[in-house]
Amino acid sequence: MIVRVIPVLKMPHRSLFLLRDQLLATVLGSSEAVDLLLVALLGRGHALVTGPPGVGKTTLAHTLAQSLSGQFRRVQFTPDLLPSDILGYNLYRQQNGEFEFIPGPVFANFLLADEINRASPRTQSSLLEAMNERQVTIDGETRVLPDPFLVVATQNDTSSTGTFPLPEPQLDRFLLSIPMGLPDDDVQLAILRYHIEQKPTVHIESALSLDDLKVLQAQAAVLPVSDTLQRYLLALCQSVRTTLGHDHAVSTRATLALQRAAQATALLDGKESVYPDHVQQIFPHVLRHRLLSEEMPDVDHLLQSALTQTPVP
């Protein structure tokens, strides 16, 4: 029998709190978005940040990458972007008669896919293998991506001009969605004062090493989830399927994502096991982007009904 030994960090949450503070200092009034982004990071999942332009989506993702000691790449998605612009390509070198692989920006620890729904569905789908299997296949050769590998994609509102809907398989590969909207008047006033009283730029320090991040991710992955709580997970997902009237509304991948996100939420909360409130807290964010809006216009009402109607263990 193989026993997995996971190293224990000394005061592991101190570095997380430092990371959280840096994110909050960069984008004022974004506490919920920051916590959800950290859940995606600890859960080894990808995050889809949604909202109108100008609310800090790109800044939040960029600050996260700067706060971690890994390689960060950013791709601005546009209608003319090609899959090779993301994955890379083989370039023929005439001087030696051989092909040389030119890696694309996907070969990084943290990839910011900015305004992902402005690219065509073909280009969007080029990330499917990378996000699901953490590898890419180009000209028949498979290449492994760095570890860890995290995609943070920002998406403008679908009502914005020049946008394409994300394919359903693409949406299903995001661990959770992070909604960002216009902050309230008090926060907007604080932002205006900040830009007058201080320099707009904030010095970002490396708050968490990649090795420490891997340890935290491993701890989250083995955080205990009781059999009763797993049945509660299944019941919540089944409630959504029943309401929509078809079984494929919520995939098995979505159920696994809910469990993984709940484990990461519990770790961020400083708990040694997962509790029902962790599942309830993260449930809407794991399921919201997976449900097609034309089938259920009021997705949030549907998810809240599932939480209300499903008995809590």
C-alpha positions as CSV (number, residue, x, y, z in Angstrom):
1,M,0.0,0.0,0.0
2,I,1.3,3.5,-1.0
3,V,0.9,6.1,1.7
4,R,0.9,9.7,0.6
5,V,2.8,11.9,2.9
6,I,1.8,15.6,2.6
7,P,4.2,18.1,4.2
8,V,2.7,20.5,6.7
9,L,3.5,24.2,6.4
10,K,4.4,26.2,9.4
11,M,1.4,28.5,10.0
12,P,0.1,27.9,6.4
13,H,-2.6,30.4,6.6
14,R,-0.3,33.4,7.4
15,S,0.9,33.4,3.8
16,L,-2.7,33.1,2.6
17,F,-3.8,36.1,4.7
18,L,-0.9,38.1,3.3
19,L,-1.9,37.1,-0.3
20,R,-5.6,38.0,0.5
21,D,-4.6,41.4,1.9
22,Q,-2.6,42.3,-1.2
23,L,-5.5,41.4,-3.4
24,L,-7.9,43.5,-1.3
25,A,-5.6,46.5,-1.4
26,T,-5.4,46.4,-5.2
27,V,-9.1,46.2,-5.9
28,L,-11.1,47.9,-3.2
29,G,-14.5,46.4,-2.3
30,S,-13.7,43.0,-3.8
31,S,-13.7,40.7,-0.7
32,E,-16.0,38.1,-2.2
33,A,-14.2,38.0,-5.5
34,V,-10.8,37.6,-3.7
35,D,-12.0,34.7,-1.5
36,L,-13.4,32.9,-4.5
37,L,-10.2,33.4,-6.5
38,L,-8.3,31.9,-3.6
39,V,-10.7,28.9,-3.5
40,A,-10.0,28.3,-7.2
41,L,-6.3,28.5,-6.5
42,L,-6.4,26.1,-3.6
43,G,-8.7,23.7,-5.4
44,R,-6.4,23.5,-8.5
45,G,-9.2,24.8,-10.6
46,H,-9.7,27.5,-13.2
47,A,-11.7,30.7,-12.5
48,L,-14.1,32.7,-14.8
49,V,-14.3,36.3,-13.6
50,T,-17.5,37.9,-15.1
51,G,-18.8,41.5,-15.1
52,P,-18.8,44.7,-17.1
53,P,-15.6,46.4,-18.2
54,G,-13.8,48.6,-15.7
55,V,-14.6,46.9,-12.4
56,G,-11.1,45.4,-11.7
57,K,-11.4,41.9,-13.2
58,T,-8.0,42.1,-15.0
59,T,-6.3,43.9,-12.2
60,L,-7.4,41.3,-9.7
61,A,-6.1,38.4,-11.8
62,H,-2.8,40.2,-12.5
63,T,-2.2,41.0,-8.8
64,L,-2.7,37.3,-8.0
65,A,0.0,36.3,-10.5
66,Q,2.4,38.9,-9.2
67,S,1.8,37.7,-5.6
68,L,2.9,34.2,-6.5
69,S,6.4,33.1,-7.5
70,G,5.5,31.5,-10.8
71,Q,5.5,32.5,-14.5
72,F,2.6,34.7,-15.6
73,R,1.4,35.2,-19.1
74,R,-1.5,37.3,-20.4
75,V,-3.4,36.9,-23.6
76,Q,-5.8,39.6,-24.9
77,F,-8.5,37.7,-26.7
78,T,-9.7,39.3,-29.9
79,P,-11.8,38.0,-32.9
80,D,-8.7,37.4,-35.0
81,L,-6.8,35.4,-32.3
82,L,-5.8,31.9,-33.5
83,P,-5.3,28.7,-31.5
84,S,-1.5,28.8,-32.3
85,D,-1.3,32.2,-30.7
86,I,-2.2,30.5,-27.4
87,L,-0.7,27.0,-27.7
88,G,2.4,27.6,-29.8
89,Y,3.5,26.2,-33.1
90,N,6.3,24.4,-34.9
91,L,8.7,26.6,-36.9
92,Y,10.8,25.2,-39.7
93,R,14.4,26.3,-39.5
94,Q,15.8,26.2,-43.0
95,Q,19.4,26.4,-41.8
96,N,19.3,23.0,-40.2
97,G,16.3,21.5,-41.9
98,E,14.5,20.8,-38.6
99,F,11.3,22.1,-36.9
100,E,11.6,24.1,-33.7
101,F,8.7,24.3,-31.3
102,I,7.8,27.8,-30.2
103,P,5.8,27.6,-27.0
104,G,2.8,29.8,-26.7
105,P,1.7,31.7,-23.5
106,V,-0.2,28.7,-22.3
107,F,3.2,27.3,-21.1
108,A,3.1,29.2,-17.8
109,N,1.9,28.7,-14.2
110,F,-0.7,31.4,-14.5
111,L,-2.5,32.3,-17.7
112,L,-4.8,35.3,-17.8
113,A,-7.2,34.9,-20.7
114,D,-8.5,38.5,-20.8
115,E,-11.9,39.0,-22.3
116,I,-12.1,35.4,-23.4
117,N,-15.5,35.7,-25.0
118,R,-14.2,38.2,-27.6
119,A,-12.5,35.4,-29.4
120,S,-14.2,32.9,-31.7
121,P,-15.5,29.6,-30.3
122,R,-12.7,27.8,-32.2
123,T,-10.0,29.7,-30.4
124,Q,-11.8,29.4,-27.1
125,S,-11.9,25.6,-27.5
126,S,-8.2,25.4,-28.0
127,L,-7.9,25.7,-24.2
128,L,-10.0,22.6,-23.5
129,E,-7.2,20.0,-23.3
130,A,-4.9,22.4,-21.4
131,M,-7.5,23.2,-18.8
132,N,-8.7,19.6,-18.3
133,E,-5.6,17.5,-18.7
134,R,-2.9,20.2,-18.2
135,Q,-1.2,19.3,-21.4
136,V,-1.5,20.3,-25.1
137,T,-1.1,18.3,-28.3
138,I,0.4,20.1,-31.3
139,D,1.1,18.3,-34.6
140,G,0.6,14.9,-32.9
141,E,3.0,15.6,-30.0
142,T,1.8,16.0,-26.5
143,R,3.6,18.5,-24.2
144,V,3.0,18.8,-20.4
145,L,2.2,22.2,-19.0
146,P,4.0,23.6,-15.9
147,D,2.7,22.6,-12.4
148,P,0.7,24.4,-11.0
149,F,-1.3,25.6,-14.0
150,L,-4.2,28.0,-13.5
151,V,-6.3,29.8,-16.0
152,V,-8.1,33.0,-14.9
153,A,-10.4,34.1,-17.6
154,T,-12.2,37.4,-17.6
155,Q,-15.5,37.7,-19.5
156,N,-17.5,40.8,-20.3
157,D,-21.3,40.7,-20.1
158,T,-22.7,38.6,-22.9
159,S,-24.9,41.7,-23.8
160,S,-21.7,43.6,-24.8
161,T,-21.0,44.1,-28.4
162,G,-18.4,41.9,-30.2
163,T,-18.7,38.9,-27.9
164,F,-19.2,35.2,-28.5
165,P,-20.9,32.8,-26.1
166,L,-18.5,30.4,-24.4
167,P,-19.1,26.7,-25.5
168,E,-20.7,24.5,-22.9
169,P,-17.7,22.2,-22.6
170,Q,-15.5,25.2,-22.1
171,L,-17.7,26.5,-19.3
172,D,-17.7,23.1,-17.6
173,R,-14.0,23.2,-17.2
174,F,-14.0,26.3,-15.0
175,L,-14.1,25.3,-11.4
176,L,-16.2,28.3,-10.5
177,S,-17.4,31.7,-11.7
178,I,-16.6,34.9,-9.9
179,P,-19.1,37.8,-10.4
180,M,-17.8,41.3,-10.1
181,G,-20.0,44.4,-10.4
182,L,-19.8,48.1,-9.7
183,P,-19.0,48.7,-6.1
184,D,-21.4,50.8,-3.9
185,D,-21.1,54.5,-3.5
186,D,-18.9,54.4,-0.4
187,V,-16.3,52.1,-2.1
188,Q,-16.3,54.3,-5.2
189,L,-15.7,57.3,-3.0
190,A,-12.8,55.5,-1.3
191,I,-11.3,54.7,-4.7
192,L,-11.5,58.4,-5.8
193,R,-9.8,59.5,-2.5
194,Y,-7.2,56.8,-2.8
195,H,-6.1,58.0,-6.3
196,I,-5.7,61.5,-5.0
197,E,-4.1,60.9,-1.6
198,Q,-1.7,58.1,-2.7
199,K,0.1,56.9,-5.8
200,P,-2.3,54.7,-7.9
201,T,0.3,51.8,-8.1
202,V,0.6,49.3,-5.2
203,H,3.9,47.5,-4.6
204,I,3.1,43.8,-4.9
205,E,5.4,41.3,-3.1
206,S,5.6,37.6,-3.6
207,A,3.4,36.3,-0.8
208,L,3.4,32.6,-1.6
209,S,6.0,30.3,-3.2
210,L,5.0,27.7,-5.7
211,D,6.2,24.9,-3.4
212,D,4.1,26.2,-0.5
213,L,1.1,26.6,-2.9
214,K,1.4,22.9,-3.9
215,V,1.4,21.9,-0.2
216,L,-1.7,23.8,0.4
217,Q,-3.4,22.4,-2.7
218,A,-2.5,18.9,-1.5
219,Q,-3.9,19.6,1.9
220,A,-7.2,20.8,0.4
221,A,-7.4,17.7,-1.8
222,V,-7.4,15.3,1.1
223,L,-9.5,17.4,3.5
224,P,-12.2,14.9,4.9
225,V,-15.7,14.9,3.4
226,S,-18.1,12.7,5.2
227,D,-20.3,10.2,3.4
228,T,-23.4,12.2,4.6
229,L,-22.0,15.4,3.2
230,Q,-21.2,13.7,-0.2
231,R,-24.9,12.6,-0.4
232,Y,-25.8,16.2,0.3
233,L,-23.7,17.3,-2.6
234,L,-25.4,14.8,-4.9
235,A,-28.8,15.8,-3.7
236,L,-28.1,19.5,-4.4
237,C,-27.0,18.7,-8.0
238,Q,-29.9,16.3,-8.5
239,S,-32.3,19.0,-7.4
240,V,-31.1,21.3,-10.2
241,R,-31.3,18.5,-12.7
242,T,-34.9,17.7,-11.6
243,T,-35.9,21.4,-11.9
244,L,-34.5,21.7,-15.4
245,G,-35.9,18.4,-16.5
246,H,-32.9,16.6,-17.9
247,D,-30.0,14.7,-16.4
248,H,-27.2,16.3,-18.4
249,A,-27.9,19.8,-16.9
250,V,-25.2,19.2,-14.2
251,S,-22.4,16.9,-15.2
252,T,-20.3,14.6,-13.0
253,R,-17.4,17.0,-13.5
254,A,-19.6,19.7,-11.9
255,T,-20.3,17.5,-8.9
256,L,-16.6,16.7,-8.5
257,A,-15.9,20.5,-8.8
258,L,-18.4,21.2,-6.1
259,Q,-16.6,18.8,-3.7
260,R,-13.2,20.2,-4.6
261,A,-14.3,23.8,-4.1
262,A,-15.9,22.9,-0.8
263,Q,-12.6,21.4,0.4
264,A,-10.7,24.5,-0.6
265,T,-13.3,26.7,1.1
266,A,-12.9,24.7,4.3
267,L,-9.1,25.0,4.2
268,L,-9.4,28.8,3.6
269,D,-11.7,28.9,6.6
270,G,-9.1,27.1,8.7
271,K,-11.2,24.0,9.3
272,E,-9.9,20.4,9.4
273,S,-12.9,19.0,7.5
274,V,-15.7,20.1,5.2
275,Y,-19.1,21.2,6.7
276,P,-22.5,21.9,5.1
277,D,-22.0,25.7,5.2
278,H,-18.9,25.4,3.1
279,V,-20.9,23.6,0.4
280,Q,-23.7,26.1,0.6
281,Q,-21.3,29.0,0.4
282,I,-19.6,27.8,-2.8
283,F,-22.5,26.0,-4.5
284,P,-23.9,28.9,-6.5
285,H,-20.5,29.8,-7.9
286,V,-19.7,26.3,-9.0
287,L,-23.0,25.8,-10.8
288,R,-24.0,29.3,-12.1
289,H,-21.9,29.4,-15.2
290,R,-22.7,25.8,-16.1
291,L,-26.4,26.4,-16.6
292,L,-27.4,27.9,-19.9
293,S,-29.2,31.2,-19.4
294,E,-31.7,30.5,-22.2
295,E,-32.9,27.4,-20.5
296,M,-33.2,29.1,-17.1
297,P,-33.1,32.9,-17.2
298,D,-33.1,33.3,-13.4
299,V,-30.2,31.0,-12.6
300,D,-29.6,32.5,-9.1
301,H,-33.2,31.8,-8.1
302,L,-33.0,28.2,-9.3
303,L,-29.8,27.6,-7.2
304,Q,-31.2,29.3,-4.2
305,S,-34.3,27.1,-4.5
306,A,-32.1,24.0,-4.6
307,L,-30.4,25.1,-1.4
308,T,-33.7,25.9,0.3
309,Q,-35.4,22.6,-0.7
310,T,-32.6,20.2,-0.1
311,P,-32.5,18.9,3.5
312,V,-29.2,19.8,5.3
313,P,-27.5,17.0,7.1
